[in-house]
Structures are given as structure tokens and as C-alpha cells.
Amino acid sequence: MLLDLQVATRNKVNSKANYVSTYLRDLLLNYFGKKVVKFTPYKTWTKAVNEEIHKLQLRLQSQKYRLVFHFGHGNVSAEIDTYFICDNTARYIKQSFVVCRYNNDNGLLTEASSIAFFRTDYTVQEIKDKSEKLSELDKITRDLKFELSRFY
């Protein structure tokens, strides 16, 4: 049951990440060459961009998703996540992606990141098969390392 919920939630999060990354790209293309990041003690969106972002975050929140931005040195990345409950425990599933690049001196948008869509069609059987294959390969790797350790 846990794996079923994980796979279903992963597919939903990936689908939402595909939507949000496309939405953000379209939004930010309107600000190309304009200031999108302001430098305060913490980097943040400028007022105009922040209003649009906040509306998106509220819509996602009403759908039980959370959208968080991370401002790096010249780039902004995002994480979208949600959770499911299993055995009275909340389990989080998240997806991260790059949103844009900006000039670190003045906050001007230099690039709205290209979209790399995430898979939304994982199946339980596929994950089980890959997990079994990984266990098999791990065993082979351990055996090979043991054999080589005798040589060196």
C-alpha cells in the first residue's frame, strides 16, 4: 500500500511540477531584461513578480501543494511538494527544478530556464522491477569489490 501511495503521489507531484515550471517560465519571460530579484538581507522577488508568485502559491496551497523558492548565486530554483498519510505518518514527495537565472550584480533576469518535463506515468510494477534489479546489481558490485580486495 505504501508503494502504491508513493507512486500515485509522485505522479501527481511531477504533473504539478510540469504545470508550475511552464507557468513560471511564461510569467518570467514577461520580465526578461528587467529586475526580478531584489537584494535585501535575503534575496527575494521584486514586488511585481512577487505578487504573481504569491497568487500561484495560494492556488497551490488550496490544492495541498507547497511551492518554495531558493535564491542562489545568479539562479533561482523551486521545490514543489505535497504529502500523503500512511500508518499515521505524513510522507512528503517533492520535485525540484531551476526557474531562472539572473545577473547577481543587479537582479536583472537573464534567462528563464528551459522546461524538462518530469514523468507522470510511473507504475508500481516498474518501481518494484527496478528495485529488484538494483538489489541484484548491488550484490554483484559487493562480490566484485570483495574479489578485487583480494588482489590489491
KETOR-306842 format. One line per 10 residues: their letters; for each residue y, z, x of N, C-alpha, C, CB. Coordinates in nm, 2 decimals, always signed. Atoms other than C-alpha are relative to their C-alpha. Glycine has a CB too. Example, Ala and Ser with C-alpha at 12.3 -4.5 7.8 and 13.67 -1.06 7.14 Angstrom:
// residues 2
as) -0.12/+0.00/+0.09/-0.45/+0.78/+1.23/+0.12/+0.00/+0.09/+0.00/+0.12/-0.10 ~ -0.11/+0.00/-0.09/-0.11/+0.71/+1.37/+0.11/+0.08/-0.08/+0.05/-0.14/+0.04
This chain:
// residues 152
mlldlqvatr) -0.12/+0.00/+0.08/+0.00/+0.00/+0.00/+0.13/+0.00/+0.09/+0.00/+0.12/-0.09 ~ -0.12/+0.00/-0.08/+0.24/+0.08/+0.28/+0.03/-0.14/+0.06/-0.02/+0.10/+0.12 ~ -0.02/+0.13/-0.06/+0.19/-0.26/+0.44/+0.06/-0.10/-0.11/-0.13/-0.06/+0.06 ~ -0.05/+0.08/+0.11/+0.25/-0.43/+0.10/+0.15/+0.02/-0.02/-0.08/+0.03/-0.13 ~ -0.14/-0.03/+0.02/+0.58/-0.25/+0.06/+0.08/-0.04/+0.12/+0.02/+0.15/-0.02 ~ -0.07/+0.04/-0.12/+0.68/-0.32/+0.42/+0.03/-0.15/+0.00/-0.07/+0.04/+0.13 ~ -0.01/+0.14/+0.01/+0.61/-0.69/+0.38/+0.10/-0.05/-0.10/-0.13/-0.07/-0.02 ~ -0.09/+0.04/+0.11/+0.79/-0.72/+0.05/+0.14/+0.04/+0.03/-0.04/+0.07/-0.13 ~ -0.13/-0.05/-0.03/+1.09/-0.52/+0.17/+0.06/-0.09/+0.12/+0.00/+0.15/+0.04 ~ -0.05/+0.08/-0.11/+1.11/-0.72/+0.50/+0.04/-0.14/-0.05/-0.12/-0.02/+0.10
nkvnskanyv) -0.03/+0.13/+0.05/+1.11/-1.05/+0.30/+0.14/+0.01/-0.08/-0.11/-0.05/-0.10 ~ -0.12/-0.02/+0.07/+1.39/-0.91/+0.08/+0.12/+0.02/+0.09/-0.01/+0.12/-0.10 ~ -0.11/-0.02/-0.09/+1.60/-0.79/+0.37/+0.03/-0.13/+0.08/-0.04/+0.11/+0.11 ~ -0.03/+0.13/-0.06/+1.56/-1.12/+0.55/+0.07/-0.10/-0.09/-0.13/-0.06/+0.05 ~ -0.07/+0.09/+0.10/+1.66/-1.31/+0.24/+0.15/+0.04/-0.01/-0.07/+0.00/-0.13 ~ -0.14/-0.05/+0.01/+1.97/-1.09/+0.21/+0.08/-0.03/+0.12/+0.00/+0.15/-0.04 ~ -0.07/+0.03/-0.13/+2.05/-1.13/+0.58/+0.04/-0.15/+0.01/-0.09/+0.04/+0.12 ~ -0.03/+0.15/+0.00/+2.03/-1.51/+0.54/+0.13/-0.02/-0.09/-0.12/-0.08/-0.06 ~ -0.12/+0.02/+0.09/+2.28/-1.49/+0.25/+0.13/+0.06/+0.06/-0.03/+0.07/-0.14 ~ -0.11/-0.07/-0.05/+2.51/-1.24/+0.42/+0.06/-0.08/+0.13/-0.03/+0.14/+0.04
stylrdllln) -0.04/+0.07/-0.12/+2.52/-1.43/+0.75/+0.07/-0.13/-0.03/-0.12/-0.03/+0.10 ~ -0.07/+0.12/+0.05/+2.61/-1.75/+0.57/+0.13/+0.03/-0.06/-0.09/-0.08/-0.10 ~ -0.12/-0.04/+0.07/+2.87/-1.58/+0.36/+0.11/+0.04/+0.11/-0.02/+0.12/-0.09 ~ -0.09/-0.04/-0.10/+3.03/-1.42/+0.67/+0.05/-0.12/+0.09/-0.06/+0.10/+0.09 ~ -0.04/+0.12/-0.07/+3.03/-1.75/+0.86/+0.10/-0.08/-0.07/-0.12/-0.09/+0.03 ~ -0.09/+0.07/+0.08/+3.20/-1.92/+0.58/+0.14/+0.07/-0.01/-0.05/-0.03/-0.15 ~ -0.12/-0.08/+0.01/+3.45/-1.64/+0.54/+0.08/-0.01/+0.13/-0.03/+0.15/-0.03 ~ -0.07/-0.01/-0.13/+3.53/-1.62/+0.91/+0.06/-0.14/+0.05/-0.09/+0.05/+0.11 ~ -0.05/+0.13/-0.04/+3.58/-2.00/+0.95/+0.14/-0.02/-0.05/-0.09/-0.11/-0.06 ~ -0.14/+0.00/+0.05/+3.90/-1.95/+0.75/+0.09/+0.07/+0.09/+0.01/+0.07/-0.14
yfgkkvvkft) -0.09/-0.07/-0.10/+4.03/-1.73/+1.03/-0.01/-0.05/+0.14/-0.04/+0.15/-0.01 ~ +0.02/+0.06/-0.13/+3.94/-1.95/+1.32/+0.13/-0.01/+0.08/-0.07/-0.14/+0.00 ~ -0.12/+0.00/-0.08/+4.20/-1.90/+1.60/+0.10/+0.11/-0.05/+0.06/-0.13/-0.01 ~ -0.08/-0.10/+0.05/+4.35/-1.61/+1.41/-0.05/+0.14/+0.04/+0.02/+0.00/-0.15 ~ +0.04/-0.13/-0.04/+4.34/-1.24/+1.49/-0.10/+0.06/-0.11/+0.12/+0.09/+0.02 ~ +0.09/-0.06/+0.10/+4.03/-1.08/+1.32/-0.04/+0.14/+0.04/-0.12/-0.09/-0.01 ~ +0.03/-0.14/-0.05/+3.98/-0.77/+1.54/+0.12/+0.07/+0.05/-0.11/-0.01/+0.11 ~ -0.12/-0.08/-0.05/+4.24/-0.50/+1.59/-0.06/+0.11/+0.09/+0.08/+0.06/-0.12 ~ +0.04/-0.10/-0.10/+4.22/-0.26/+1.88/+0.07/+0.13/-0.03/+0.03/-0.06/+0.14 ~ -0.05/-0.14/+0.02/+4.27/+0.10/+1.78/-0.09/+0.08/+0.09/+0.00/+0.04/-0.16
pyktwtkavn) +0.10/-0.07/-0.08/+4.07/+0.38/+1.93/-0.14/-0.06/-0.02/+0.00/+0.15/-0.03 ~ +0.13/+0.07/+0.02/+3.78/+0.20/+1.77/+0.04/-0.15/-0.04/-0.08/+0.06/-0.11 ~ -0.03/+0.14/+0.05/+3.77/-0.18/+1.72/-0.04/-0.01/-0.14/-0.08/-0.10/+0.09 ~ +0.03/+0.02/+0.14/+3.78/-0.28/+1.36/+0.05/-0.14/-0.04/+0.06/+0.11/-0.08 ~ -0.05/+0.12/+0.06/+3.85/-0.58/+1.14/+0.15/+0.01/-0.03/-0.08/-0.04/-0.13 ~ -0.14/-0.01/+0.05/+4.21/-0.67/+1.07/+0.00/+0.02/-0.15/+0.08/-0.13/+0.05 ~ -0.01/-0.04/+0.14/+4.34/-0.58/+0.73/-0.05/-0.12/-0.09/+0.15/+0.03/-0.03 ~ +0.04/+0.11/+0.09/+4.30/-0.93/+0.57/-0.16/-0.02/+0.00/+0.07/-0.13/+0.04 ~ +0.14/+0.02/+0.00/+3.94/-0.97/+0.69/-0.07/+0.13/-0.05/-0.05/-0.02/+0.15 ~ +0.07/-0.13/+0.05/+3.85/-0.60/+0.62/+0.00/+0.00/-0.15/+0.08/+0.12/+0.05
eeihklqlrl) +0.01/-0.01/+0.15/+3.94/-0.64/+0.25/-0.11/-0.08/-0.05/+0.14/-0.06/-0.06 ~ +0.11/+0.09/+0.04/+3.69/-0.93/+0.21/-0.13/+0.07/+0.04/+0.01/-0.14/+0.07 ~ +0.12/-0.07/-0.05/+3.43/-0.74/+0.42/-0.03/+0.12/-0.09/+0.01/+0.04/+0.14 ~ +0.03/-0.12/+0.08/+3.47/-0.43/+0.21/-0.05/-0.04/-0.14/+0.14/+0.08/-0.01 ~ +0.05/+0.05/+0.13/+3.42/-0.62/-0.11/-0.15/-0.04/+0.01/+0.08/-0.12/-0.05 ~ +0.14/+0.04/-0.02/+3.10/-0.76/+0.03/-0.09/+0.12/+0.02/-0.02/-0.09/+0.12 ~ +0.08/-0.12/-0.02/+2.98/-0.42/+0.14/-0.02/+0.08/-0.13/+0.07/+0.09/+0.10 ~ +0.02/-0.07/+0.13/+3.04/-0.27/-0.20/-0.10/-0.07/-0.09/+0.14/+0.00/-0.08 ~ +0.10/+0.07/+0.08/+2.84/-0.55/-0.37/-0.14/+0.03/+0.05/+0.03/-0.16/+0.01 ~ +0.13/-0.02/-0.06/+2.56/-0.50/-0.13/-0.05/+0.15/-0.03/+0.00/-0.02/+0.15
qsqkyrlvfh) +0.04/-0.14/+0.02/+2.57/-0.12/-0.17/-0.05/+0.02/-0.15/+0.13/+0.09/+0.02 ~ +0.05/-0.01/+0.14/+2.53/-0.17/-0.55/-0.14/-0.05/-0.02/+0.10/-0.07/-0.09 ~ +0.14/+0.06/+0.00/+2.21/-0.36/-0.47/-0.09/+0.08/+0.09/+0.01/-0.15/+0.04 ~ +0.08/-0.09/-0.09/+2.09/-0.08/-0.24/-0.02/-0.05/+0.14/-0.13/+0.03/-0.06 ~ +0.00/+0.05/-0.14/+2.17/-0.26/+0.09/+0.12/+0.06/+0.07/+0.00/-0.15/+0.01 ~ -0.11/-0.05/-0.08/+2.39/-0.13/+0.37/+0.03/-0.10/+0.11/-0.04/+0.14/+0.06 ~ -0.04/+0.10/-0.11/+2.59/-0.36/+0.60/+0.09/+0.07/+0.09/+0.07/-0.12/-0.07 ~ -0.07/-0.07/-0.10/+2.72/-0.22/+0.92/+0.03/-0.09/+0.11/-0.08/+0.13/+0.06 ~ -0.04/+0.09/-0.11/+2.92/-0.39/+1.20/+0.01/+0.07/+0.13/+0.13/-0.07/-0.04 ~ -0.01/-0.06/-0.14/+2.91/-0.33/+1.57/+0.09/-0.09/+0.08/-0.14/+0.02/+0.07
fghgnvsaei) -0.09/+0.07/-0.08/+3.20/-0.44/+1.78/-0.03/+0.02/+0.15/+0.15/+0.04/-0.03 ~ +0.03/+0.00/-0.14/+3.10/-0.53/+2.13/+0.12/-0.05/+0.08/-0.13/-0.07/+0.03 ~ -0.10/+0.05/-0.09/+3.29/-0.67/+2.42/+0.01/-0.15/-0.03/-0.04/+0.02/+0.15 ~ -0.02/+0.14/+0.03/+3.40/-1.00/+2.27/-0.09/-0.06/-0.11/-0.02/-0.08/+0.12 ~ +0.08/+0.05/+0.11/+3.15/-1.02/+1.99/-0.02/+0.11/-0.11/-0.14/-0.04/+0.05 ~ +0.03/-0.09/+0.11/+3.06/-0.86/+1.65/-0.14/-0.03/-0.05/+0.11/-0.01/-0.11 ~ +0.13/+0.02/+0.06/+2.71/-0.81/+1.53/-0.01/+0.08/-0.13/-0.11/+0.04/+0.10 ~ +0.01/-0.07/+0.12/+2.59/-0.68/+1.20/-0.15/+0.04/-0.02/+0.04/-0.09/-0.12 ~ +0.13/-0.05/+0.04/+2.29/-0.49/+1.06/+0.00/+0.01/-0.15/-0.04/+0.13/+0.07 ~ +0.01/-0.02/+0.15/+2.18/-0.51/+0.70/-0.13/+0.07/-0.01/+0.00/-0.14/-0.08
dtyficdnta) +0.12/-0.08/+0.02/+1.92/-0.26/+0.59/-0.01/+0.05/-0.15/-0.01/+0.12/+0.09 ~ +0.04/-0.07/+0.12/+1.75/-0.11/+0.29/-0.12/+0.09/+0.02/-0.02/-0.10/-0.12 ~ +0.11/-0.09/-0.02/+1.47/+0.13/+0.23/-0.09/-0.01/-0.12/+0.05/+0.15/+0.02 ~ +0.10/-0.02/+0.11/+1.16/+0.19/+0.03/-0.06/+0.14/+0.02/-0.11/-0.12/+0.00 ~ +0.06/-0.13/+0.00/+0.98/+0.51/-0.06/-0.15/-0.01/+0.00/+0.05/+0.09/-0.12 ~ +0.15/+0.00/+0.00/+0.62/+0.57/+0.04/-0.04/+0.14/+0.05/-0.05/-0.11/+0.10 ~ +0.04/-0.14/-0.03/+0.45/+0.91/+0.04/+0.12/+0.09/+0.01/-0.08/+0.00/+0.13 ~ -0.12/-0.09/+0.00/+0.78/+1.08/-0.04/+0.09/-0.01/+0.12/-0.04/+0.14/-0.03 ~ -0.08/+0.02/-0.12/+0.94/+0.94/+0.27/+0.07/-0.14/-0.01/-0.10/+0.00/+0.13 ~ -0.08/+0.13/+0.00/+1.22/+0.68/+0.30/-0.03/-0.07/+0.13/+0.15/+0.03/-0.02
ryikqsfvvc) +0.02/+0.08/-0.12/+1.13/+0.40/+0.53/+0.10/-0.12/+0.00/-0.15/-0.06/+0.00 ~ -0.11/+0.10/-0.01/+1.41/+0.17/+0.65/-0.05/-0.13/+0.06/+0.11/+0.06/+0.07 ~ +0.03/+0.13/-0.06/+1.38/-0.20/+0.72/+0.14/-0.06/+0.02/-0.09/-0.09/-0.10 ~ -0.13/+0.06/-0.03/+1.68/-0.37/+0.89/-0.02/-0.13/+0.07/+0.08/+0.10/+0.08 ~ -0.01/+0.13/-0.07/+1.78/-0.71/+1.02/+0.14/+0.00/+0.07/-0.03/-0.12/-0.09 ~ -0.12/+0.01/-0.08/+2.04/-0.76/+1.29/+0.03/-0.15/+0.03/+0.00/+0.08/+0.13 ~ -0.04/+0.14/-0.03/+2.24/-1.08/+1.36/+0.14/+0.01/+0.06/-0.01/-0.09/-0.12 ~ -0.13/+0.01/-0.05/+2.55/-1.19/+1.55/+0.09/-0.07/-0.10/+0.00/-0.08/+0.14 ~ -0.09/+0.05/+0.10/+2.85/-1.25/+1.33/+0.10/-0.10/+0.06/+0.08/+0.11/-0.07 ~ -0.10/+0.08/-0.06/+3.12/-1.39/+1.56/+0.03/+0.04/+0.14/+0.13/+0.00/-0.09
rynndngllt) -0.06/-0.03/-0.13/+3.29/-1.40/+1.90/+0.15/+0.00/-0.01/-0.06/-0.10/+0.11 ~ -0.15/-0.01/+0.01/+3.65/-1.31/+1.96/+0.05/+0.02/+0.15/+0.05/+0.11/-0.09 ~ -0.07/-0.02/-0.13/+3.89/-1.30/+2.26/+0.02/+0.15/+0.01/+0.13/-0.08/+0.01 ~ -0.01/-0.14/-0.01/+3.86/-0.95/+2.39/+0.14/+0.05/+0.04/-0.10/+0.04/+0.11 ~ -0.14/-0.04/-0.03/+4.23/-0.95/+2.50/+0.09/+0.01/-0.12/+0.05/-0.10/+0.10 ~ -0.09/+0.00/+0.12/+4.39/-1.03/+2.17/-0.06/+0.00/-0.13/+0.09/-0.13/+0.01 ~ +0.06/-0.01/+0.13/+4.13/-1.02/+1.90/-0.01/-0.13/-0.08/+0.06/+0.10/-0.09 ~ +0.01/+0.12/+0.07/+4.15/-1.39/+1.81/-0.14/-0.05/-0.01/+0.09/-0.11/+0.07 ~ +0.13/+0.06/+0.02/+3.84/-1.55/+1.66/-0.02/-0.12/+0.08/-0.02/-0.02/-0.16 ~ +0.02/+0.12/-0.08/+3.69/-1.80/+1.90/-0.13/-0.07/-0.05/-0.02/+0.04/+0.14
eassiaffrt) +0.12/+0.07/+0.05/+3.35/-1.87/+1.73/-0.06/+0.08/-0.11/-0.10/-0.01/+0.12 ~ +0.08/-0.06/+0.11/+3.18/-1.80/+1.40/-0.15/-0.04/+0.04/+0.04/-0.05/-0.14 ~ +0.14/+0.03/-0.05/+2.81/-1.77/+1.50/-0.08/-0.09/-0.09/-0.07/+0.13/+0.02 ~ +0.09/+0.09/+0.08/+2.56/-2.03/+1.40/-0.10/+0.08/-0.07/-0.06/-0.11/+0.10 ~ +0.09/-0.07/+0.08/+2.31/-1.93/+1.15/-0.14/-0.03/+0.04/+0.02/-0.04/-0.15 ~ +0.14/+0.01/-0.03/+1.95/-1.87/+1.25/-0.07/+0.07/-0.12/-0.04/+0.06/+0.14 ~ +0.06/-0.06/+0.12/+1.76/-1.81/+0.92/-0.12/+0.08/+0.04/-0.03/-0.10/-0.10 ~ +0.11/-0.09/-0.02/+1.51/-1.53/+0.91/-0.11/-0.04/-0.11/+0.04/+0.15/-0.01 ~ +0.11/+0.03/+0.09/+1.17/-1.58/+0.75/+0.00/+0.09/-0.12/-0.14/+0.01/+0.07 ~ +0.01/-0.07/+0.13/+1.13/-1.47/+0.39/-0.14/-0.01/-0.07/+0.11/-0.04/-0.10
dytvqeikdk) +0.13/+0.03/+0.06/+0.77/-1.56/+0.34/-0.12/+0.06/+0.07/-0.03/-0.15/-0.01 ~ +0.11/-0.07/-0.07/+0.56/-1.31/+0.54/-0.10/+0.04/-0.11/+0.06/+0.13/+0.08 ~ +0.11/-0.04/+0.09/+0.23/-1.22/+0.38/-0.07/+0.12/+0.07/-0.10/-0.11/-0.03 ~ +0.08/-0.11/-0.05/+0.02/-0.91/+0.42/-0.11/-0.04/+0.09/-0.06/+0.09/-0.12 ~ +0.12/+0.05/-0.08/-0.28/-1.11/+0.54/+0.05/-0.05/+0.14/-0.07/-0.11/-0.07 ~ -0.05/+0.05/-0.13/-0.07/-1.28/+0.81/+0.03/+0.12/+0.09/+0.13/-0.08/-0.02 ~ -0.04/-0.12/-0.08/+0.06/-0.94/+0.94/-0.13/+0.07/+0.05/+0.09/+0.10/-0.08 ~ +0.13/-0.06/-0.04/-0.30/-0.80/+0.94/-0.06/-0.08/+0.11/-0.09/+0.02/-0.12 ~ +0.06/+0.09/-0.10/-0.43/-1.10/+1.13/+0.07/+0.01/+0.13/+0.00/-0.15/-0.05 ~ -0.08/-0.01/-0.13/-0.15/-1.08/+1.39/-0.02/+0.13/+0.06/+0.15/-0.03/-0.02
seklseldki) +0.02/-0.13/-0.05/-0.20/-0.71/+1.43/-0.14/+0.01/+0.07/+0.01/+0.11/-0.11 ~ +0.14/+0.00/-0.06/-0.58/-0.76/+1.49/+0.00/-0.08/+0.13/-0.10/-0.06/-0.10 ~ -0.01/+0.09/-0.12/-0.50/-1.04/+1.74/+0.07/+0.08/+0.11/+0.07/-0.13/-0.03 ~ -0.08/-0.08/-0.10/-0.25/-0.81/+1.92/-0.09/+0.10/+0.06/+0.12/+0.06/-0.06 ~ +0.09/-0.11/-0.05/-0.51/-0.53/+1.95/-0.10/-0.07/+0.09/-0.07/+0.07/-0.12 ~ +0.10/+0.07/-0.09/-0.76/-0.78/+2.09/+0.06/-0.04/+0.13/-0.06/-0.13/-0.08 ~ -0.07/+0.04/-0.12/-0.51/-0.91/+2.34/+0.03/+0.12/+0.09/+0.12/-0.08/-0.03 ~ -0.03/-0.12/-0.07/-0.41/-0.56/+2.44/-0.13/+0.05/+0.07/+0.04/+0.12/-0.10 ~ +0.13/-0.04/-0.06/-0.78/-0.48/+2.51/-0.03/-0.09/+0.12/-0.12/+0.00/-0.10 ~ +0.02/+0.09/-0.11/-0.81/-0.79/+2.72/+0.09/+0.03/+0.12/+0.02/-0.15/-0.05
trdlkfelsr) -0.10/-0.03/-0.10/-0.50/-0.70/+2.91/-0.04/+0.12/+0.08/+0.14/+0.01/-0.06 ~ +0.04/-0.12/-0.06/-0.62/-0.35/+2.98/-0.12/-0.03/+0.09/-0.03/+0.11/-0.10 ~ +0.11/+0.03/-0.09/-0.95/-0.48/+3.11/+0.03/-0.08/+0.12/-0.11/-0.09/-0.09 ~ -0.05/+0.08/-0.11/-0.78/-0.74/+3.33/+0.07/+0.09/+0.10/+0.09/-0.11/-0.04 ~ -0.07/-0.09/-0.09/-0.55/-0.47/+3.48/-0.10/+0.09/+0.07/+0.10/+0.08/-0.08 ~ +0.10/-0.08/-0.07/-0.85/-0.25/+3.55/-0.07/-0.07/+0.10/-0.10/+0.06/-0.11 ~ +0.07/+0.08/-0.10/-1.03/-0.53/+3.72/+0.09/-0.03/+0.13/-0.04/-0.14/-0.06 ~ -0.09/+0.02/-0.11/-0.72/-0.61/+3.93/+0.03/+0.12/+0.08/+0.13/-0.06/-0.05 ~ -0.03/-0.12/-0.07/-0.66/-0.25/+4.02/-0.11/+0.03/+0.10/+0.01/+0.12/-0.10 ~ +0.11/-0.02/-0.10/-1.00/-0.25/+4.20/+0.02/-0.09/+0.12/-0.13/-0.03/-0.07
fy) -0.02/+0.10/-0.10/-0.89/-0.55/+4.40/+0.12/+0.05/+0.09/+0.04/-0.14/-0.05 ~ -0.11/-0.04/-0.07/-0.55/-0.41/+4.51/-0.01/+0.13/+0.06/+0.13/-0.01/-0.08
